[in-house]
């Protein structure tokens, strides 16, 4: 490949990219949080959990309901036995209308319900043109389990925890999305740097090939060295093609994740937060802020709930009592005249005499589940604290790796420049120059890998503690 064509190709590539937008890591993360599908999914889950919590709260509020049917129609033939024993089938055609208005109030303390009802029923026999009304002016009713499981009581303990857990989980999800963005950012940055390296190497190898070819023509180098340089040039062309493909793939992936189509370049995040993190401090923030620790408490309560449910469901004793005023008449007004008292009391019970160990097995299962849940929670707590301890301990190492790899990158670049000058004046051969080039490229990639590891750890620490140590502020504020 002619060196002038290569130079023109590289220059055209630089000119075509001129004017593109440059984004930092913080810019990309902010865009992801605002417009990516992943962040919108997290926001939707948060909203969904909010309305589930509002639905739970409505279980303790009074409910005013209107129900009934209007109109109802029925036409059939009923069997009727006459005085002499003869059976005849008589046509019956009737309409009926019913409406009930009730105000219901759950009793969270006892698990029962009290209601105030009023209803009216109208029936009409069409062939006889007769009708009748039945109305209940007022009816006060209470349904109360005397022995039984009270779900309202347990919901009042677990659902607020579940809702608080979901709000913190949302913040954690956003930090996890930031961590995913770090990977995509550096994938694209690696491809971007790799493409620049491949273009540089192609121009450099083309130049060296022409130099070596000139030396061969005047007899100062061997055919073997010329072929070695030519092979290196062909490899550079292949590497540039692969680097371009990798760049396009990484670009498409990060754009799809963000949800944008604009052309942009990335800025290497050389400036890192200088964190001084104490392990005990990190654990304290995690214990106070993380959704996991609220989940631990909720899971314990749910295990206790299963035991209470198994215990109270062994015997059932329910009471229903009501008092009301009801009346009948051929007209609606008549049904409200001199209403009659109506009282009802009903006590239902369900007591197993012989159940062949069914209730015992249910109770033992609930107790075993609670014991198992305690062990699992204990292990989860240990694993969680171990993860934080390990992550905090890594920060000094990661910071040191960045400093070393950054210095190595500078040294490798300088060494390559020196080796290139020595090659041009004939003091070293092409093999040593290629070694210097490889070390230069590897040093640059190692520096990017060190930056990636540090930023990943930074956002993982934010997710695990819900605390920003670089700005000394909580990421989640309880309402």
matplotlib code that plots the C-alpha trace (Angstrom):
import matplotlib.pyplot as plt

x = [0.0, 1.4, 2.3, 0.7, -2.6, -2.4, -1.7, -4.6, -6.9, -6.0, -6.3, -9.7, -10.8, -9.7, -11.5, -14.7, -14.7, -14.0, -17.0, -18.2, -19.5, -17.2, -18.8, -17.2, -18.2, -20.4, -22.2, -22.9, -24.2, -26.5, -27.9, -28.5, -30.3, -32.6, -33.5, -32.4, -35.0, -33.3, -33.8, -37.4, -38.0, -36.7, -38.8, -41.9, -41.2, -40.9, -44.2, -45.9, -44.8, -46.1, -49.6, -49.4, -48.7, -51.6, -53.8, -52.6, -53.5, -57.0, -57.7, -57.9, -60.2, -64.0, -65.5, -68.9, -70.4, -73.5, -74.5, -77.6, -79.3, -81.8, -83.9, -84.1, -86.5, -87.6, -90.2, -90.6, -93.1, -93.3, -94.7, -97.9, -99.8, -103.6, -105.8, -106.8, -103.2, -103.0, -99.8, -100.1, -97.4, -98.2, -96.5, -94.7, -93.4, -91.9, -89.4, -87.3, -85.0, -82.5, -80.1, -77.9, -75.9, -73.3, -70.6, -67.9, -65.1, -62.4, -61.3, -57.5, -57.1, -59.5, -59.5, -63.3, -65.5, -68.4, -70.9, -74.0, -76.4, -79.5, -81.3, -84.5, -86.0, -89.0, -90.8, -93.6, -95.8, -96.6, -99.6, -101.3, -100.1, -99.1, -96.0, -94.3, -91.5, -89.1, -86.8, -84.2, -84.0, -80.8, -78.9, -75.8, -73.7, -70.4, -68.4, -65.8, -63.5, -63.1, -60.4, -58.7, -55.8, -55.8, -54.1, -54.7, -52.6, -49.6, -49.9, -49.6, -46.1, -44.8, -46.2, -44.6, -41.3, -41.8, -42.6, -39.5, -37.5, -38.7, -37.8, -34.2, -34.0, -34.8, -31.8, -29.7, -31.0, -29.9, -26.4, -26.3, -27.3, -24.3, -22.1, -23.3, -22.8, -19.1, -18.6, -20.2, -18.3, -15.0, -15.9, -16.4, -13.4, -11.2, -12.5, -12.0, -8.4, -7.8, -9.0, -6.6, -3.8, -4.5, -4.5, -1.3, 0.3, -0.7, 0.8, 4.0, 4.4, 3.8, 6.5, 8.9, 8.2, 9.2, 12.3, 13.2, 12.5, 14.9, 17.5, 17.0, 17.4, 20.8, 21.8, 22.0, 19.3, 18.3, 15.4, 14.3, 14.0, 12.0, 9.5, 9.2, 8.3, 5.9, 4.2, 3.9, 2.2, -0.3, -1.1, -1.6, -4.2, -6.0, -5.9, -7.3, -10.2, -11.0, -10.6, -13.1, -15.6, -15.1, -15.6, -18.9, -20.1, -19.3, -20.7, -24.0, -24.2, -23.7, -26.1, -28.7, -28.3, -28.5, -31.2, -29.5, -28.4, -25.9, -22.3, -19.9, -16.4, -15.5, -13.1, -10.8, -11.8, -8.3, -9.5, -10.8, -12.4, -9.8, -11.7, -10.7, -13.2, -13.2, -14.6, -16.6, -18.0, -19.0, -20.7, -22.6, -23.9, -24.9, -26.7, -28.7, -29.5, -29.5, -32.8, -31.3, -31.3, -35.0, -35.6, -33.9, -36.4, -39.4, -38.4, -38.3, -41.7, -43.1, -41.7, -43.5, -46.6, -46.6, -46.4, -49.3, -51.4, -50.7, -51.5, -54.7, -56.1, -56.2, -59.5, -62.1, -64.7, -66.5, -69.4, -71.8, -74.3, -76.7, -79.5, -81.8, -85.2, -87.0, -90.5, -92.7, -95.6, -97.2, -95.6, -92.2, -93.7, -95.6, -92.4, -91.0, -94.1, -93.7, -90.6, -90.0, -87.0, -84.6, -81.9, -79.5, -76.7, -74.7, -71.6, -69.8, -67.1, -64.7, -62.9, -61.0, -61.6, -59.2, -57.1, -54.4, -51.6, -52.5, -52.5, -49.4, -47.6, -48.6, -47.3, -44.0, -43.5, -44.0, -41.5, -39.0, -39.3, -38.7, -35.5, -34.4, -35.1, -33.0, -30.0, -30.4, -30.7, -27.6, -25.6, -26.9, -25.8, -22.3, -21.9, -23.1, -20.7, -17.9, -18.6, -18.4, -15.2, -13.5, -14.6, -13.3, -10.0, -9.6, -9.7, -6.1, -4.9, -7.0, -5.7, -2.1, -2.7, -3.9, -0.9, 1.5, -0.3, -0.4, 3.3, 3.9, 1.9, 4.2, 7.4, 6.3, 5.4, 8.8, 10.6, 8.9, 9.8, 13.5, 13.4, 11.9, 14.7, 17.3, 15.8, 15.8, 19.6, 20.2, 21.1, 18.4, 16.6, 12.9, 12.3, 13.2, 11.2, 8.1, 8.7, 8.6, 5.5, 3.7, 4.7, 3.4, 0.0, -0.3, 0.6, -2.2, -4.8, -3.6, -4.2, -7.7, -8.3, -7.2, -9.5, -12.4, -11.8, -11.7, -14.9, -16.7, -15.7, -16.7, -20.3, -20.5, -19.6, -22.3, -24.8, -23.9, -23.9, -26.3, -23.7, -21.5, -18.1, -16.7, -19.3, -20.1, -23.9, -26.6, -28.0, -31.3, -33.3, -36.2, -39.5]
y = [0.0, 3.4, 5.5, 8.6, 6.8, 5.5, 9.0, 10.4, 7.7, 8.5, 12.2, 11.7, 9.6, 12.4, 15.1, 13.1, 12.7, 16.4, 18.1, 15.0, 15.3, 14.1, 12.5, 11.7, 8.7, 10.9, 12.2, 8.7, 7.5, 10.5, 9.9, 6.2, 7.2, 9.6, 7.9, 4.2, 1.5, -0.2, 2.9, 3.3, -0.3, 0.4, 3.5, 1.5, -1.2, 1.5, 3.1, -0.3, -1.1, 2.3, 1.5, -1.9, -0.2, 2.2, -0.8, -2.4, 0.9, 0.9, -2.5, -0.6, 2.2, 2.1, 1.1, 2.4, 0.0, -0.1, -3.4, -5.2, -6.0, -4.1, -5.4, -9.2, -11.2, -14.8, -16.9, -20.7, -23.4, -24.5, -27.8, -27.4, -30.2, -29.6, -30.7, -34.0, -34.9, -33.9, -32.2, -29.3, -27.1, -23.4, -20.6, -18.1, -14.8, -12.3, -9.4, -8.5, -5.6, -5.5, -2.8, -2.7, 0.1, -0.8, 0.9, -1.6, -1.0, -3.7, -4.2, -4.5, -5.3, -8.3, -9.2, -8.8, -6.4, -4.2, -2.9, -0.8, -1.9, -0.7, -2.5, -2.7, -5.7, -5.4, -8.5, -8.4, -11.2, -10.1, -12.4, -11.5, -7.9, -8.2, -6.9, -6.8, -4.7, -5.7, -3.1, -2.9, 0.6, -0.1, -3.2, -3.2, -6.4, -7.6, -10.6, -11.5, -14.5, -15.5, -18.0, -17.6, -16.0, -12.2, -11.3, -7.6, -7.6, -9.3, -7.1, -4.1, -5.3, -6.6, -4.4, -1.1, -2.9, -4.3, -0.8, 0.7, -2.1, -1.4, 2.3, 1.5, -1.3, 1.3, 3.4, 0.2, -0.7, 2.7, 2.2, -1.2, 0.3, 2.7, -0.3, -1.9, 1.4, 1.5, -1.9, -0.6, 2.7, 0.9, -1.6, 1.2, 3.1, 0.0, -0.4, 3.3, 3.2, -0.1, 1.4, 4.4, 2.0, -0.1, 3.0, 4.2, 0.8, 0.6, 3.9, 3.1, -0.4, 1.1, 3.6, 0.9, -1.3, 1.5, 2.2, -1.5, -1.8, 1.0, -0.6, -3.9, -2.1, -0.8, -4.1, -3.0, -5.5, -9.0, -10.5, -12.2, -8.9, -7.3, -10.2, -9.9, -6.3, -7.0, -9.7, -7.2, -4.7, -7.3, -8.1, -4.4, -4.2, -7.2, -5.8, -2.5, -4.3, -6.2, -3.1, -1.3, -4.1, -4.2, -0.4, -0.6, -3.5, -1.7, 1.6, -0.1, -1.8, 1.3, 3.4, 0.7, 0.6, 4.4, 4.9, 7.4, 7.6, 10.6, 10.2, 10.7, 9.9, 9.0, 10.8, 8.7, 9.2, 9.9, 11.8, 9.3, 10.0, 9.8, 7.7, 7.1, 4.4, 2.8, -0.8, -0.3, 3.0, 1.2, -1.6, 0.9, 2.7, -0.6, -1.8, 1.4, 2.0, -1.2, -2.9, -6.3, -5.5, -4.5, -7.7, -9.7, -8.3, -8.8, -12.4, -13.2, -11.7, -13.7, -16.9, -15.9, -15.2, -18.8, -20.2, -18.0, -19.0, -22.7, -22.4, -20.4, -22.4, -25.6, -24.4, -22.1, -20.2, -17.4, -15.2, -13.2, -10.8, -8.3, -6.0, -4.2, -2.8, -4.4, -4.1, -5.3, -3.9, -3.7, -0.2, 1.1, 3.6, 0.8, -1.2, 1.7, 1.9, 0.4, -1.7, -4.8, -5.6, -8.1, -9.7, -12.5, -14.3, -17.1, -18.8, -21.2, -23.6, -26.0, -28.3, -31.3, -34.4, -36.8, -35.4, -38.1, -35.5, -33.0, -29.9, -31.2, -31.6, -28.1, -26.6, -28.5, -27.4, -23.8, -24.2, -25.9, -23.1, -20.5, -22.3, -22.7, -19.0, -18.0, -20.0, -18.5, -15.0, -15.4, -16.7, -13.9, -11.3, -12.8, -13.0, -9.4, -8.1, -10.1, -8.6, -5.1, -5.9, -7.3, -4.4, -1.7, -3.5, -3.5, 0.3, 1.0, -1.8, -0.5, 3.0, 1.8, -0.2, 2.9, 4.9, 2.1, 1.4, 5.1, 5.4, 2.2, 3.7, 6.8, 4.8, 2.4, 5.3, 6.9, 3.6, 3.1, 6.6, 5.9, 2.5, 4.0, 6.6, 3.9, 1.7, 4.6, 5.1, 1.3, 0.7, -1.9, -4.4, -4.6, -7.4, -5.1, -2.3, -4.6, -5.6, -2.0, -1.4, -4.4, -3.3, 0.2, -1.1, -3.5, -0.7, 1.5, -1.4, -2.2, 1.4, 1.3, -2.0, -0.5, 2.5, 0.1, -1.9, 1.2, 2.7, -0.6, -0.9, 2.7, 2.2, -1.2, 0.4, 3.0, 0.3, -1.8, 1.1, 3.6, 6.2, 8.4, 8.6, 11.0, 13.7, 12.5, 12.2, 9.6, 8.3, 7.6, 9.8, 8.2, 10.0]
z = [0.0, -1.0, 2.1, 0.6, 0.1, 3.7, 5.0, 3.0, 4.3, 7.9, 7.4, 5.8, 8.8, 11.2, 9.2, 9.1, 12.8, 13.4, 15.1, 16.8, 20.4, 23.1, 26.1, 29.5, 31.6, 33.8, 30.6, 29.4, 32.8, 33.0, 29.6, 30.5, 33.7, 31.8, 28.6, 28.5, 28.4, 31.4, 33.6, 32.4, 33.4, 36.9, 37.1, 36.1, 38.7, 41.3, 40.2, 40.2, 43.7, 44.8, 43.6, 45.2, 48.5, 48.0, 47.3, 50.5, 52.4, 51.0, 52.7, 56.0, 54.8, 54.6, 51.3, 50.0, 47.5, 45.4, 43.9, 42.5, 39.2, 37.1, 35.6, 35.9, 33.9, 34.3, 32.3, 32.9, 33.8, 37.4, 38.6, 40.8, 42.6, 42.9, 45.8, 44.0, 43.5, 39.8, 38.7, 36.3, 34.8, 35.1, 33.2, 35.4, 34.1, 36.4, 36.7, 39.7, 40.6, 43.5, 44.8, 47.9, 49.3, 51.9, 53.9, 55.0, 57.5, 58.1, 61.7, 61.5, 65.2, 65.2, 61.5, 61.2, 59.4, 60.3, 57.7, 57.4, 54.7, 53.0, 50.2, 48.3, 46.3, 43.8, 42.4, 39.8, 38.5, 34.9, 34.2, 37.4, 37.4, 41.0, 42.6, 46.0, 47.6, 50.3, 51.8, 54.5, 55.8, 57.8, 58.7, 60.9, 60.5, 62.0, 60.8, 63.3, 63.5, 67.2, 66.5, 63.1, 61.2, 60.9, 57.6, 58.1, 61.3, 59.5, 56.4, 58.6, 59.7, 56.4, 53.6, 54.8, 55.0, 51.5, 50.1, 51.8, 50.5, 46.9, 47.1, 48.2, 45.6, 42.9, 43.9, 43.9, 40.5, 39.1, 40.5, 39.0, 35.7, 36.1, 36.7, 33.4, 31.7, 32.9, 31.0, 27.8, 28.1, 28.3, 25.7, 23.3, 24.5, 24.1, 20.6, 19.9, 21.2, 19.4, 16.1, 16.6, 17.4, 14.4, 12.1, 13.6, 13.2, 9.6, 8.7, 10.7, 9.1, 5.6, 6.3, 7.6, 4.6, 2.2, 4.2, 4.3, 0.6, -0.1, 2.0, 0.2, -3.2, -2.2, -0.6, 3.1, 4.3, 3.5, 1.6, 4.8, 6.7, 3.9, 3.9, 7.6, 7.3, 4.5, 6.6, 9.4, 7.0, 5.9, 9.5, 10.2, 7.4, 8.8, 12.3, 11.1, 9.4, 12.6, 14.8, 12.6, 13.0, 16.8, 16.9, 14.9, 17.1, 20.4, 19.1, 18.2, 21.6, 23.7, 21.5, 21.8, 25.6, 25.9, 23.2, 21.0, 17.4, 17.4, 16.6, 19.5, 20.9, 24.4, 26.8, 28.9, 32.5, 33.8, 36.9, 39.5, 42.9, 45.6, 48.1, 51.7, 52.7, 56.2, 56.3, 59.4, 58.0, 54.8, 56.7, 58.9, 55.8, 54.2, 57.3, 57.6, 53.9, 51.9, 50.9, 51.8, 55.5, 55.4, 53.4, 56.2, 58.7, 56.4, 55.6, 59.4, 59.8, 56.9, 58.5, 61.7, 59.7, 58.3, 61.8, 63.0, 60.0, 60.5, 64.2, 63.8, 60.9, 63.0, 64.6, 63.1, 65.1, 63.4, 64.5, 62.4, 64.1, 62.6, 63.5, 61.1, 60.2, 57.3, 55.7, 52.9, 50.8, 47.4, 46.9, 47.8, 50.2, 52.0, 52.6, 54.7, 56.9, 60.4, 59.6, 61.6, 63.7, 62.3, 64.4, 63.4, 65.3, 63.8, 65.2, 62.9, 64.0, 62.3, 64.7, 63.4, 65.5, 63.7, 60.9, 60.9, 61.7, 59.0, 61.3, 63.1, 59.8, 58.7, 61.9, 61.8, 58.2, 59.1, 62.0, 59.8, 57.2, 59.8, 61.0, 57.4, 56.7, 59.7, 58.5, 55.0, 56.3, 58.5, 55.5, 53.3, 55.9, 56.1, 52.4, 52.0, 54.7, 53.1, 49.7, 51.2, 53.1, 50.0, 47.8, 50.2, 50.6, 46.8, 46.5, 47.5, 45.2, 42.3, 42.8, 42.9, 39.7, 37.9, 39.0, 37.9, 34.6, 33.8, 34.3, 32.4, 29.5, 29.4, 29.7, 26.9, 24.6, 25.2, 24.7, 21.4, 20.2, 21.1, 19.4, 16.3, 16.1, 16.7, 13.9, 11.4, 12.0, 11.9, 15.5, 16.1, 13.9, 13.0, 15.7, 18.6, 17.1, 16.9, 20.6, 21.6, 19.6, 21.2, 24.7, 23.9, 22.8, 25.8, 28.2, 26.8, 27.1, 30.7, 31.7, 30.3, 32.1, 35.4, 35.0, 34.2, 37.3, 39.5, 38.1, 38.4, 42.0, 42.7, 41.4, 43.1, 46.4, 45.9, 45.2, 48.2, 50.7, 49.0, 49.9, 47.8, 49.5, 46.9, 47.9, 51.4, 50.8, 51.0, 47.7, 49.3, 51.6, 53.4, 52.9]

ax = plt.figure().add_subplot(projection="3d")
ax.plot(x, y, z, "-o")
ax.set_aspect("equal")
plt.show()
